[in-house]
Amino acid sequence: MIVGAGLAGLFLAILLDKAGIPYEIYERAKKVRPLGAVMSLNAGVFPALEQLGLYEDLMKLSLPATGGLAIYNGDLTKVTSLKSNVAQYIGYPHIVFPRPEFYDLLLSRVPAERIHFGKKVMSLEQNKEGVMIRCADGTTYHGDILVGADGAYSGVRQSLYKRLERHGKLPLSDASELNKGFICMVGTTDPLDPLKYPGLDSETANINQIIGKNNLYSWSAFTVPGNRICWNAILQLSTVKAASEHKFKNSEWGPETSEPMIQQVRDFRVPFGNNTLGDLIDDTPRDNISRVFLEDKLFETWHHGRTVLVGDACHKLLPSAGLGAVTAMQDAVTLANCLYDMKGLSPLEINEAFDIYKEERYPKVKDQFSASKTNAKLIYGHKFIDQVMRYIAFTFIPQAILDKGAYKGMDFRPQAVFLPQVPNKGTTPVLPQRISKRYQEEQAKLGKAFTNTKEESAGAAAV
């Protein structure tokens, strides 16, 4: 049972389908409305997407980010241009695309009858025989394994942690709330006129980050296919008082009352002609505008009993390094591999599989979590130390060092062990892929069966 029909849940479902593992998805919303924002992925998930036949379709929705990132002050004086040459090393370009369209692509690969909407999980029970979820509408569902893929405010995690806390088995750090450092308002425009927005119709993504002065805002504007611009405005919550003043319900990425924030940012300039954020907002349907906290936290407890967590449910990253979706999808690949190689469904066998999953993922997520925090200081931060870091990074660090840092984290590219492997396309080495003995044995049997069939056909033809 997968709880959550977000990117992690859908991607895991597609993998399980290829592995021949039965699943059902339970989603609390009556209809999922993904955040209308720009999104990026990197080589850490591209081989897996190729295995599943999704990579080419994704490229049709995307623009290559080969032009790099332009960083400006609030008056649009340029701070620097970070041009990345990592594609020649890793074998894949960086791309940007609208998140809703990628979500729809994944959703199209999951049979509709497998997804049950309006199923908000209120509690779970598990024992040696199985696991049960109880939903807000009074329904209950039973399975062998429960996957919490239901986001940063995971109902599965909360229910699991309450039980562990009662028994004194929950680490103190897991009982604390997520860290709220920023508020982000984000949206995607309708198609725009390239004459009004110069650079809009470029064949590569036009990516711009603006860091305001004398306020706590940073904002950005990215071009995406269809002559559209994805934009955001990010407010740093430098004090507890600021966080409380801007407090609002934030259980998921979704629409909120954004008008006060819109009025604050309307006059912020963007590097597309003489236009402002207000112009972009006016060309954005209000349903495509969302306001959320940017939070982060790395949980220690990823599984217990027959229940396991993936994606934001066990590690919430700031979006500054574009790694949130990457880490969630890598979780899905790694977990699917562990489930595929399980020999049985006893509590011991399930726990061993979950242990392998966390051992493989936790150290890598920890590094990515740290990278996201550092990137946030560089491109969102307004504190004095953030400004010093930004000046040093953008003034004195050579491009070669920046490139190396950019592709360092992409050496981990997990692939489904139950599908043919995609060879490394770049010049930099990748971490070795774990081999599945089960898959090798099944392929050997298929090879023997194929040989026998050819021999039998040849004999029949001779007769």
C-alpha positions as CSV (number, residue, x, y, z in Angstrom):
1,M,0.0,0.0,0.0
2,I,1.4,3.4,-1.1
3,V,0.0,6.4,0.8
4,G,0.4,9.6,-1.3
5,A,0.0,10.1,-5.1
6,G,2.7,12.7,-5.4
7,L,5.9,12.3,-7.5
8,A,7.5,9.8,-5.1
9,G,4.3,7.7,-4.8
10,L,3.6,7.6,-8.6
11,F,7.2,6.9,-9.5
12,L,7.4,4.0,-7.0
13,A,4.1,2.6,-8.4
14,I,5.5,2.6,-12.0
15,L,8.6,0.8,-10.7
16,L,6.6,-1.8,-8.8
17,D,4.5,-2.4,-11.9
18,K,7.6,-3.2,-13.9
19,A,8.8,-5.5,-11.0
20,G,5.6,-7.4,-11.0
21,I,4.8,-6.3,-7.4
22,P,1.1,-5.6,-6.7
23,Y,0.2,-2.2,-5.2
24,E,-2.6,0.2,-4.4
25,I,-2.3,4.0,-3.9
26,Y,-4.3,6.0,-1.4
27,E,-4.3,9.8,-1.7
28,R,-5.9,12.1,0.8
29,A,-6.9,14.8,-1.8
30,K,-9.9,14.3,-3.9
31,K,-7.9,15.5,-6.8
32,V,-4.1,16.2,-6.8
33,R,-3.1,19.7,-7.9
34,P,0.7,19.8,-8.2
35,L,2.4,23.1,-7.5
36,G,2.6,25.3,-10.6
37,A,6.3,25.8,-10.4
38,V,9.4,25.2,-12.4
39,M,11.2,21.9,-11.7
40,S,14.6,20.5,-12.5
41,L,16.1,17.0,-12.5
42,N,19.6,15.8,-13.0
43,A,21.6,12.7,-14.0
44,G,20.8,11.1,-10.6
45,V,17.5,9.9,-11.9
46,F,17.8,10.0,-15.7
47,P,19.1,6.4,-16.2
48,A,16.1,5.1,-14.2
49,L,13.7,7.3,-16.3
50,E,15.3,5.8,-19.4
51,Q,14.7,2.3,-18.1
52,L,11.0,3.1,-17.7
53,G,10.6,4.8,-21.1
54,L,10.0,8.2,-19.5
55,Y,13.1,10.1,-20.4
56,E,12.3,11.0,-24.0
57,D,8.8,12.1,-23.1
58,L,10.2,14.3,-20.3
59,M,12.6,15.9,-22.7
60,K,9.7,17.0,-24.9
61,L,8.3,19.0,-21.9
62,S,11.7,20.6,-21.1
63,L,14.2,23.2,-22.0
64,P,17.9,22.5,-21.6
65,A,19.6,24.7,-18.9
66,T,22.8,25.0,-20.8
67,G,23.0,28.7,-20.5
68,G,23.5,28.5,-16.8
69,L,22.2,30.8,-14.1
70,A,22.3,34.6,-14.1
71,I,22.3,36.2,-10.7
72,Y,21.3,39.9,-10.2
73,N,20.9,42.5,-7.5
74,G,17.5,43.9,-7.0
75,D,18.2,46.8,-9.4
76,L,19.2,44.2,-12.1
77,T,22.9,44.9,-11.9
78,K,24.4,41.5,-12.7
79,V,26.4,39.8,-9.9
80,T,27.6,36.9,-11.9
81,S,26.7,34.2,-14.5
82,L,27.2,30.6,-13.5
83,K,27.7,28.7,-16.7
84,S,27.7,25.0,-16.1
85,N,29.7,22.6,-18.3
86,V,28.7,19.5,-16.5
87,A,26.8,17.9,-19.4
88,Q,30.1,16.9,-21.1
89,Y,31.1,15.1,-17.9
90,I,27.9,13.4,-16.9
91,G,26.4,12.7,-20.3
92,Y,23.0,14.5,-19.7
93,P,22.0,18.1,-19.9
94,H,20.4,19.9,-17.0
95,I,16.8,20.6,-17.8
96,V,13.9,22.7,-16.5
97,F,10.2,22.0,-17.0
98,P,6.8,22.8,-15.4
99,R,6.1,20.5,-12.5
100,P,2.4,19.9,-13.3
101,E,3.3,18.5,-16.7
102,F,5.8,16.1,-15.4
103,Y,3.3,15.0,-12.8
104,D,0.7,14.4,-15.5
105,L,3.3,12.3,-17.4
106,L,3.8,10.0,-14.3
107,L,0.1,9.9,-13.6
108,S,-0.6,8.7,-17.2
109,R,1.6,5.6,-16.6
110,V,-0.4,4.5,-13.5
111,P,-3.7,2.7,-14.1
112,A,-6.6,4.9,-12.8
113,E,-8.1,2.0,-10.9
114,R,-5.0,1.7,-8.8
115,I,-5.4,5.2,-7.2
116,H,-8.0,5.8,-4.6
117,F,-8.6,9.5,-3.9
118,G,-10.2,11.1,-0.8
119,K,-8.4,8.7,1.5
120,K,-6.8,10.7,4.3
121,V,-4.9,8.3,6.6
122,M,-5.7,8.8,10.3
123,S,-4.0,5.9,11.9
124,L,-2.3,2.6,11.2
125,E,-2.0,-0.7,12.9
126,Q,0.6,-3.4,12.2
127,N,1.6,-6.8,13.5
128,K,3.4,-10.0,12.3
129,E,0.6,-10.7,9.9
130,G,0.2,-7.4,8.1
131,V,-0.6,-3.7,8.2
132,M,-3.8,-1.8,8.2
133,I,-4.6,1.9,7.5
134,R,-7.8,3.6,8.7
135,C,-9.0,6.6,6.7
136,A,-11.0,9.7,7.7
137,D,-14.0,8.4,5.8
138,G,-14.1,5.3,8.0
139,T,-12.7,2.9,5.5
140,T,-9.9,0.5,6.3
141,Y,-7.4,-1.2,4.0
142,H,-5.0,-4.1,4.6
143,G,-1.7,-5.0,3.0
144,D,1.7,-6.6,3.6
145,I,3.8,-3.4,3.4
146,L,2.9,0.3,3.9
147,V,4.9,3.0,2.2
148,G,4.4,6.6,3.4
149,A,4.9,8.8,0.4
150,D,2.6,11.5,1.6
151,G,4.8,14.5,1.9
152,A,6.4,16.6,4.6
153,Y,3.3,16.4,6.8
154,S,3.0,12.7,6.3
155,G,0.0,11.2,8.1
156,V,1.8,7.8,8.0
157,R,4.9,9.2,9.7
158,Q,2.9,11.0,12.3
159,S,0.9,7.9,13.2
160,L,4.0,5.7,13.2
161,Y,6.0,8.2,15.3
162,K,3.2,8.6,17.9
163,R,3.2,4.8,18.5
164,L,7.0,4.8,18.7
165,E,7.0,7.7,21.1
166,R,4.6,6.0,23.4
167,H,7.0,3.1,23.6
168,G,10.1,5.3,24.1
169,K,11.5,4.3,20.7
170,L,11.5,7.6,18.9
171,P,14.6,9.8,18.8
172,L,14.1,13.2,20.3
173,S,15.1,14.9,17.1
174,D,12.3,13.2,15.2
175,A,9.7,14.7,17.6
176,S,10.6,18.3,16.7
177,E,8.9,20.3,13.9
178,L,10.3,21.0,10.5
179,N,12.6,24.1,10.3
180,K,10.8,27.0,8.7
181,G,13.4,29.4,7.1
182,F,11.5,30.9,4.2
183,I,8.1,31.6,2.6
184,C,7.8,31.1,-1.1
185,M,5.1,32.2,-3.5
186,V,5.3,30.6,-6.9
187,G,3.4,30.4,-10.2
188,T,3.6,29.7,-13.9
189,T,2.2,32.2,-16.4
190,D,0.0,31.6,-19.4
191,P,1.8,31.8,-22.8
192,L,3.4,35.3,-23.2
193,D,4.3,37.6,-26.1
194,P,8.0,37.3,-26.9
195,L,8.0,40.9,-28.1
196,K,7.0,42.0,-24.6
197,Y,9.4,39.6,-22.9
198,P,12.7,39.5,-24.7
199,G,14.5,36.1,-24.4
200,L,11.2,34.3,-23.8
201,D,11.4,32.2,-27.0
202,S,15.1,31.1,-26.5
203,E,15.8,27.4,-27.3
204,T,17.5,27.1,-23.9
205,A,16.1,28.0,-20.5
206,N,16.6,31.6,-19.5
207,I,17.2,31.2,-15.7
208,N,17.5,34.3,-13.5
209,Q,17.9,34.7,-9.8
210,I,17.5,38.2,-8.2
211,I,18.7,39.0,-4.7
212,G,17.0,42.0,-3.2
213,K,18.7,44.6,-1.1
214,N,17.3,46.3,2.0
215,N,14.6,43.7,2.2
216,L,14.4,40.0,3.0
217,Y,13.2,39.0,-0.5
218,S,14.8,37.1,-3.3
219,W,13.0,36.2,-6.5
220,S,13.5,34.3,-9.8
221,A,12.1,33.9,-13.3
222,F,12.7,30.9,-15.5
223,T,11.5,30.3,-19.1
224,V,9.8,27.0,-19.8
225,P,8.4,25.5,-23.0
226,G,5.3,27.2,-24.5
227,N,6.5,30.8,-24.1
228,R,5.8,30.7,-20.4
229,I,7.7,31.9,-17.3
230,C,7.8,30.1,-14.0
231,W,8.5,32.6,-11.2
232,N,8.8,32.8,-7.5
233,A,9.3,35.2,-4.6
234,I,11.0,34.0,-1.5
235,L,10.9,35.8,1.9
236,Q,13.5,34.9,4.5
237,L,12.1,34.5,8.0
238,S,15.0,35.9,9.9
239,T,13.3,35.9,13.3
240,V,10.7,33.8,15.2
241,K,8.5,36.9,15.2
242,A,8.6,37.0,11.4
243,A,7.7,33.3,11.1
244,S,4.7,33.8,13.4
245,E,3.5,36.9,11.5
246,H,3.5,34.9,8.3
247,K,2.1,31.7,9.7
248,F,-0.6,30.0,7.7
249,K,-1.7,26.4,7.1
250,N,0.9,24.6,5.1
251,S,0.1,20.9,5.1
252,E,1.0,20.6,1.4
253,W,2.1,22.5,-1.6
254,G,-1.2,24.2,-2.5
255,P,-3.2,27.4,-3.1
256,E,-3.3,29.9,-0.2
257,T,-4.4,33.5,0.2
258,S,-1.5,35.3,-1.4
259,E,-2.8,38.8,-2.1
260,P,-0.8,40.5,0.7
261,M,2.4,39.0,-0.5
262,I,1.6,39.8,-4.1
263,Q,1.2,43.5,-3.2
264,Q,4.6,43.4,-1.5
265,V,6.5,42.1,-4.5
266,R,4.6,43.6,-7.5
267,D,7.3,46.2,-8.2
268,F,10.2,43.8,-8.1
269,R,12.0,43.9,-11.5
270,V,12.7,40.9,-13.7
271,P,15.3,40.7,-16.5
272,F,12.7,40.4,-19.3
273,G,12.4,43.9,-20.8
274,N,10.9,46.5,-18.5
275,N,8.6,44.0,-16.8
276,T,8.1,43.3,-13.1
277,L,7.0,40.4,-11.0
278,G,3.6,42.1,-11.0
279,D,3.4,41.8,-14.7
280,L,4.1,38.1,-14.5
281,I,1.6,37.7,-11.7
282,D,-1.1,39.4,-13.7
283,D,-0.4,36.9,-16.6
284,T,-0.7,34.0,-14.2
285,P,-4.1,32.4,-13.4
286,R,-4.7,32.7,-9.7
287,D,-5.2,29.0,-9.4
288,N,-1.6,28.6,-10.6
289,I,-0.3,30.6,-7.7
290,S,0.7,28.9,-4.4
291,R,2.3,30.1,-1.2
292,V,4.2,27.7,1.1
293,F,6.8,27.5,3.7
294,L,10.2,26.3,2.5
295,E,11.1,23.9,5.3
296,D,13.8,21.4,5.8
297,K,14.5,18.4,8.1
298,L,16.3,15.1,7.9
299,F,14.5,12.5,10.0
300,E,16.3,9.6,11.7
301,T,13.5,7.0,11.7
302,W,12.7,5.9,8.2
303,H,11.0,2.6,8.9
304,H,9.5,0.4,11.6
305,G,7.7,-2.9,11.4
306,R,6.0,-3.2,8.0
307,T,6.0,0.6,7.4
308,V,8.6,2.6,5.5
309,L,8.9,6.2,4.5
310,V,10.1,7.8,1.2
311,G,10.7,11.3,-0.1
312,D,9.6,14.4,1.9
313,A,8.0,12.0,4.5
314,C,11.5,11.2,5.8
315,H,13.7,14.1,4.4
316,K,12.5,17.5,3.5
317,L,15.0,19.5,1.5
318,L,15.0,23.2,0.6
319,P,14.5,23.6,-3.2
320,S,17.6,25.7,-3.6
321,A,19.7,23.0,-5.2
322,G,16.8,21.3,-7.1
323,L,17.3,18.0,-5.2
324,G,13.9,17.4,-3.5
325,A,12.4,15.5,-6.4
326,V,15.7,13.8,-7.2
327,T,16.1,12.4,-3.7
328,A,12.5,11.3,-3.6
329,M,12.8,9.4,-6.9
330,Q,16.1,7.9,-5.9
331,D,14.3,6.6,-2.8
332,A,11.7,5.0,-4.9
333,V,14.2,3.2,-7.1
334,T,16.2,2.0,-4.1
335,L,13.1,0.8,-2.2
336,A,11.7,-0.9,-5.3
337,N,15.0,-2.8,-5.7
338,C,14.9,-3.9,-2.1
339,L,11.3,-5.1,-2.3
340,Y,12.0,-7.0,-5.6
341,D,14.9,-8.9,-3.9
342,M,12.9,-9.9,-0.8
343,K,12.7,-13.6,-0.4
344,G,9.5,-13.5,1.7
345,L,7.1,-11.4,3.7
346,S,8.1,-12.3,7.3
347,P,8.8,-9.4,9.6
348,L,12.5,-10.3,9.6
349,E,12.7,-10.3,5.8
350,I,10.9,-7.0,5.6
351,N,13.1,-5.4,8.2
352,E,16.2,-6.6,6.4
353,A,15.0,-5.0,3.2
354,F,14.2,-1.8,4.9
355,D,17.6,-1.7,6.6
356,I,19.3,-2.1,3.3
357,Y,17.1,0.7,1.8
358,K,18.1,3.2,4.6
359,E,21.8,2.2,4.6
360,E,22.0,2.9,0.9
361,R,20.0,6.2,1.0
362,Y,20.7,7.9,4.3
363,P,24.4,9.0,3.8
364,K,23.6,10.3,0.3
365,V,20.5,12.2,1.4
366,K,22.5,13.7,4.2
367,D,25.0,15.1,1.7
368,Q,22.2,16.4,-0.5
369,F,20.5,17.9,2.6
370,S,23.7,19.8,3.4
371,A,24.1,21.0,-0.2
372,S,20.6,22.4,-0.2
373,K,21.2,24.4,2.9
374,T,24.4,25.8,1.5
375,N,22.7,26.8,-1.8
376,A,19.9,28.4,0.0
377,K,22.4,30.7,1.8
378,L,24.0,31.6,-1.5
379,I,20.9,32.4,-3.5
380,Y,18.2,33.2,-0.9
381,G,20.1,34.4,2.2
382,H,20.2,38.0,3.5
383,K,22.1,37.5,6.7
384,F,25.6,39.1,6.8
385,I,27.3,35.7,6.8
386,D,25.2,34.7,3.7
387,Q,26.3,37.8,1.9
388,V,30.0,37.0,2.7
389,M,29.6,33.5,1.5
390,R,28.0,34.7,-1.7
391,Y,30.7,37.2,-2.4
392,I,33.5,34.6,-1.9
393,A,31.7,31.9,-4.0
394,F,30.8,34.2,-6.9
395,T,34.1,36.1,-7.0
396,F,37.0,33.9,-6.1
397,I,36.0,30.2,-6.8
398,P,37.2,29.1,-10.3
399,Q,34.6,27.7,-12.7
400,A,36.4,24.3,-12.7
401,I,35.8,23.9,-9.0
402,L,32.2,24.9,-9.4
403,D,31.7,22.4,-12.1
404,K,33.3,19.7,-10.0
405,G,31.0,20.5,-7.1
406,A,28.0,20.4,-9.5
407,Y,28.6,16.9,-10.7
408,K,30.0,15.4,-7.5
409,G,26.6,14.4,-6.2
410,M,25.6,12.9,-9.5
411,D,27.8,9.8,-9.2
412,F,24.9,8.0,-7.5
413,R,22.5,7.0,-10.3
414,P,20.4,4.1,-9.0
415,Q,18.7,2.0,-11.6
416,A,16.0,-0.7,-11.3
417,V,17.9,-3.9,-10.8
418,F,15.0,-5.8,-12.5
419,L,15.4,-4.0,-15.8
420,P,18.2,-3.9,-18.4
421,Q,20.9,-1.4,-17.3
422,V,21.6,1.9,-19.0
423,P,25.3,2.4,-19.6
424,N,27.2,5.4,-18.3
425,K,27.0,8.2,-21.0
426,G,29.5,10.5,-19.4
427,T,33.2,10.6,-18.7
428,T,33.0,10.8,-14.9
429,P,32.6,7.5,-13.1
430,V,29.4,6.5,-11.4
431,L,29.0,4.4,-8.2
432,P,28.6,0.7,-9.0
433,Q,25.1,-0.6,-9.3
434,R,24.0,-3.3,-6.9
435,I,23.4,-6.6,-8.7
436,S,20.2,-8.6,-8.2
437,K,20.8,-12.3,-7.9
438,R,17.1,-12.9,-8.5
439,Y,17.2,-11.0,-11.7
440,Q,20.3,-12.8,-12.9
441,E,18.7,-16.2,-12.2
442,E,15.5,-15.2,-14.0
443,Q,17.4,-14.0,-17.0
444,A,19.4,-17.2,-17.1
445,K,16.2,-19.2,-17.0
446,L,14.8,-17.1,-19.8
447,G,17.9,-17.6,-21.9
448,K,17.8,-21.3,-21.4
449,A,14.1,-21.4,-22.3
450,F,14.8,-19.3,-25.4
451,T,17.6,-21.7,-26.5
452,N,15.3,-24.7,-26.0
453,T,12.6,-23.1,-28.0
454,K,15.0,-22.5,-30.9
455,E,16.2,-26.1,-30.8
456,E,12.7,-27.5,-30.7
457,S,11.7,-25.2,-33.7
458,A,14.7,-26.3,-35.7
459,G,13.9,-30.0,-35.0
460,A,10.3,-29.5,-36.0
461,A,11.3,-27.8,-39.2
462,A,13.7,-30.7,-40.1
463,V,10.9,-33.3,-39.5
